């Protein structure tokens, strides 16, 4: 297996040992592909995805903007959905990615839209 992928997987497992979401304090998980970014609110106690947002949603994908800007929009979208469901606090799970660039943009967008973590 690729060394870089292997290293990220180890980091992911190390993070997931400590970070866990509940119904009242869900986990905000971020997945980053080369072209898109996805965010989910997950309740690990019941193994359920509460809500999700991605850069492939029509309103975000229609924008002609850099990937970092779209990532910030994804953060704002997931925060808006969470607040509608009555969730104000979350635990951030960066999924082994560095807290930098697009992952950081998602977190900042969510914070600006009203989520606390």
C-alpha positions in Angstrom: 0.0 0.0 0.0 1.1 3.6 -0.6 3.2 5.0 2.3 1.3 8.3 2.4 -2.1 6.5 2.5 -0.8 4.2 5.2 0.4 7.1 7.4 -2.9 8.9 7.1 -4.7 5.7 8.1 -2.6 5.4 11.2 -3.3 9.0 12.1 -7.0 8.4 11.5 -7.1 5.5 13.9 -5.2 7.4 16.5 -7.7 10.3 16.3 -10.7 8.0 16.3 -9.5 6.4 19.5 -10.2 9.7 21.3 -12.8 11.4 19.2 -16.3 10.0 19.4 -19.7 11.5 18.7 -23.0 11.2 20.6 -26.5 12.3 19.9 -26.1 15.6 21.7 -22.4 16.1 20.7 -21.9 14.6 17.3 -18.7 14.2 15.4 -18.1 16.5 12.4 -16.1 14.3 10.1 -14.4 15.7 7.0 -13.4 13.7 3.8 -11.3 15.4 1.2 -11.0 14.0 -2.4 -8.9 15.6 -5.1 -11.9 17.5 -6.5 -14.5 17.7 -3.7 -14.9 17.8 0.0 -17.6 16.2 2.2 -18.7 16.8 5.8 -20.9 14.6 8.0 -22.3 14.9 11.5 -22.2 11.4 13.0 -23.7 9.9 16.1 -21.3 7.1 16.9 -23.4 5.7 19.8 -26.1 4.7 17.3 -23.9 4.5 14.3 -26.0 7.0 12.4 -25.2 9.9 10.1 -27.3 12.8 11.3 -26.8 15.2 8.3 -24.2 15.8 5.6 -23.0 18.4 3.2 -20.6 18.4 0.2 -19.2 20.5 -2.5 -21.3 18.5 -5.0 -24.6 20.0 -3.8 -26.2 22.0 -6.6 -26.0 25.4 -4.9 -22.2 25.0 -4.0 -21.2 23.2 -7.2 -22.8 26.0 -9.4 -20.4 28.5 -7.9 -17.2 29.2 -9.9 -14.8 29.4 -7.0 -11.6 27.8 -5.8 -11.8 24.6 -3.8 -10.9 26.3 -0.6 -13.8 28.8 -0.9 -16.1 25.9 -1.7 -14.9 24.1 1.4 -15.8 27.1 3.5 -19.3 27.0 1.9 -19.6 23.3 2.9 -18.7 24.2 6.5 -21.4 26.9 6.5 -23.9 24.5 4.9 -23.3 21.8 7.5 -23.5 24.3 10.4 -26.8 25.6 9.0 -28.3 22.1 8.8 -27.0 21.3 12.3 -28.5 24.4 13.9 -31.9 23.6 12.2 -31.7 20.3 14.0 -30.9 22.0 17.3 -27.2 21.0 17.4 -24.8 23.8 18.5 -21.7 21.9 19.7 -19.7 19.3 17.8 -16.4 17.4 18.0 -14.2 18.0 15.0 -12.7 14.9 13.2 -10.1 15.9 10.6 -9.8 12.2 9.4 -6.0 12.1 9.4 -5.7 15.2 7.2 -3.5 18.1 8.3 -5.5 21.0 9.8 -4.6 23.2 6.9 -6.1 24.4 3.6 -9.5 22.9 2.7 -10.0 21.1 6.0 -9.3 24.3 8.0 -11.7 26.1 5.6 -14.5 23.7 6.5 -13.9 24.2 10.2 -13.8 28.0 9.9 -16.9 28.1 7.8 -18.8 26.0 10.4 -17.5 28.2 13.2 -18.6 31.4 11.5 -22.0 30.0 10.9 -22.5 29.3 14.6 -21.2 25.8 15.4 -18.9 25.4 18.5 -16.1 22.9 18.8 
